[in-house]
Amino acid sequence: CPRCREGDIFRYPMKTIARWGVTHSVCPVCQANFEPEPGFYFGAMFISYAFSVAWGAVLWVLLYVLFRPDSNTYTMVIAAGVVLLSPWSFRYSRVLWLYWFGGISR
């Protein structure tokens, strides 16, 4: 939580596959509102996109330096990497958006 730094933003751990994106509407500890307005997290998509581009670039450089595979391998490995890292990207983009633009201060 941006206010108390104790409450969880997400209801379930990331290892819970079916529910890794479910958030609390308010902080369970200090009752800070995690949904200031409808559509608030729309901007978090841009942060998630930046994470995906960064992961894709890192994977491309690693593949290029270590293996120099053909273009199909680049496509498959980068797509698989971005898909596998999407829960992480989703969660952290929402957390960053909430911290930066949520209007919740200590």
Secondary structure by P-SEA (a helix, b strand, c coil): cccccccccccccccccccccccccccccccccccccccccccaaaaaaaaaaaaaaaaaaaaaacccccaaaaaaaaaaaaaaaaaaaaaaaaaaaaaacccccc
